[in-house]
Amino acid sequence: MTLSALNIDLFTEARIVTERANDLTVLKESINLNKILNFALGTGALKANEIWYDKRILAPGSEVHNLLDGALTNPYGELITMSKVKAIMVINRSNEDYTGIEGTHVANTTNLLNIGGGADNFVFLESNDDFLELTSGSSFMHSITNSAGWTVNAARKNIGVASSGAEALYDIVVVGVT
């Protein structure tokens, strides 16, 4: 079934404040850098027509999220496939306690969550040996705003996730086009 509406806002923001004490005063500098990406329904630039997101509890080991072969479900329980990806966001929440429909997770700070690495690795990484390492409490977001997106095909269809050191709790969001 096709979505009738889609509106996704992805935020990146940095708020920086520095201070330096001088003889009679304190000098203060502040800056706010931000970028908001708004994806609407469609297939062109800043458009998407499919989204997959999940909160996952992963014991030490690995799992693969296949974007091409109908192995994932959208929020309505329908199997999805993506031919293009426009954005991906992963948040390693291993440092947080959690109890929900996924189960129970006890906070830890020793977890390393690796995104990528493995057969048919997702296209934003150059080779099957490449991965991003997220420590407990860290996050990653990457987007492409043109109409092309990253192509998903048989050679570049999987998002591998590996947990080392301890159980992992993470959120993952993938915005794409069918």
ChimeraX attribute file (.defattr): number of C-alpha atoms within 10 A of each C-alpha:
attribute: neighborCount
match mode: 1-to-1
recipient: residues
	/A:1	7
	/A:2	8
	/A:3	11
	/A:4	7
	/A:5	9
	/A:6	14
	/A:7	11
	/A:8	15
	/A:9	9
	/A:10	15
	/A:11	11
	/A:12	11
	/A:13	10
	/A:14	10
	/A:15	9
	/A:16	10
	/A:17	10
	/A:18	9
	/A:19	10
	/A:20	9
	/A:21	9
	/A:22	8
	/A:23	5
	/A:24	6
	/A:25	8
	/A:26	10
	/A:27	10
	/A:28	10
	/A:29	10
	/A:30	9
	/A:31	10
	/A:32	9
	/A:33	9
	/A:34	10
	/A:35	10
	/A:36	10
	/A:37	15
	/A:38	13
	/A:39	23
	/A:40	17
	/A:41	17
	/A:42	18
	/A:43	20
	/A:44	16
	/A:45	15
	/A:46	20
	/A:47	23
	/A:48	25
	/A:49	21
	/A:50	23
	/A:51	24
	/A:52	18
	/A:53	17
	/A:54	16
	/A:55	16
	/A:56	16
	/A:57	19
	/A:58	20
	/A:59	16
	/A:60	16
	/A:61	14
	/A:62	15
	/A:63	15
	/A:64	18
	/A:65	14
	/A:66	22
	/A:67	27
	/A:68	19
	/A:69	15
	/A:70	12
	/A:71	12
	/A:72	18
	/A:73	16
	/A:74	14
	/A:75	10
	/A:76	8
	/A:77	8
	/A:78	12
	/A:79	13
	/A:80	20
	/A:81	22
	/A:82	24
	/A:83	15
	/A:84	24
	/A:85	25
	/A:86	26
	/A:87	22
	/A:88	20
	/A:89	16
	/A:90	21
	/A:91	20
	/A:92	24
	/A:93	27
	/A:94	27
	/A:95	20
	/A:96	16
	/A:97	12
	/A:98	16
	/A:99	9
	/A:100	8
	/A:101	7
	/A:102	12
	/A:103	9
	/A:104	12
	/A:105	21
	/A:106	13
	/A:107	18
	/A:108	18
	/A:109	15
	/A:110	15
	/A:111	23
	/A:112	23
	/A:113	32
	/A:114	19
	/A:115	23
	/A:116	26
	/A:117	21
	/A:118	20
	/A:119	16
	/A:120	20
	/A:121	26
	/A:122	29
	/A:123	20
	/A:124	18
	/A:125	16
	/A:126	12
	/A:127	16
	/A:128	17
	/A:129	11
	/A:130	16
	/A:131	22
	/A:132	14
	/A:133	18
	/A:134	19
	/A:135	18
	/A:136	22
	/A:137	17
	/A:138	16
	/A:139	16
	/A:140	14
	/A:141	15
	/A:142	13
	/A:143	18
	/A:144	15
	/A:145	15
	/A:146	13
	/A:147	16
	/A:148	14
	/A:149	24
	/A:150	20
	/A:151	19
	/A:152	24
	/A:153	17
	/A:154	13
	/A:155	13
	/A:156	22
	/A:157	24
	/A:158	24
	/A:159	23
	/A:160	21
	/A:161	21
	/A:162	21
	/A:163	22
	/A:164	16
	/A:165	14
	/A:166	18
	/A:167	20
	/A:168	29
	/A:169	29
	/A:170	22
	/A:171	15
	/A:172	17
	/A:173	16
	/A:174	21
	/A:175	22
	/A:176	27
	/A:177	25
	/A:178	18
